[in-house]
Amino acid sequence: MKNIITFYDTEFTTWEGAMERDWSGPGEYRELVQIGAVKFDLDSLQELEEFLVLVKPVKNPVLSDFFTQLTGITNKEIAKDGLPFPEAYKQFRRFMGEAPNACFGWDARVMRENLGFNGLPAAEQDFDSFNICPWFKEAGAPFGIKGRINSGKLAATLGAPMKVIQEHNALHDARSIAASFRFLMQKGAKSPFDGVTGRRAKQ
C-alpha cells in the first residue's frame, strides 16, 4: 500500500486589511471560495492526483474586488461553477479518502469555521490537519525560508521546480507545498511524517 498524504490549500473571502484585523471587521467572515489539493506519494515524492473546487459563499455572496485581484476568481466564475459548501466539502473528503492530510498554516481552522457556518460538526475531532508550516520554517531556513511566508511563495523562495500557475490559487498553492516538500526531502531533510500518520479528518 502506498504511503500517501494529501496536501491542501484554501482561498476564502477577504477584504483589504482583513488579515491585519484577523477578519474582525463588521461582516467579515472567512468563507471558503476555493479548495485545492494534491495526493502525494511520500515514498516516490510524486503527485498522484489533483483536486480543485469552487465554493459559493453565503454570508458575503459577492466577492470583494480585493479578493478577485488577489486570487483571479470572479463572481461570474462562482455563479457558474461554485458549489454550496456542504457539497464541496463532501467532494473534498471523498478525494482525501483515508489518507492523512496536511496544510501550511491554519486552513483546518478555517475549514472548521465553515463547517460551523453550515451547521455541520466542527470540532477538531471532526476535521483537523497536520500543520506543516513549522517544519518548513526549520528545514527550509538554510534555503531562504524565513519570517512570514505564504504557501504559494514556498516553491519560488526555495527554488523548487514547479510550473507556476497563479499564487493564491488553491491548487497552485497545494502544488507549491508538494514541490517544496519534495525539494527539501531531496536535500536531505528529515520527514515530519516519519513515524507519524498526520492528523486525519474523522469520517
Protein Blocks (a to p, Z undefined) as FASTA:
>chain_A
ZZddddddddddddehklmnoopaghiacddfbdcdddddfklopafbdcddddddfklm
pacfklmmmnopafklmmmmpccfklmmmmmmmmnmmaccddehjklmmmmmmmmmnopa
fbfkloccddfklmmmmmmmmnopacjddfklmmmmnopacddfbehiaklmmmmmmmmm
mmmmmnopacfkgopabjaddZZ
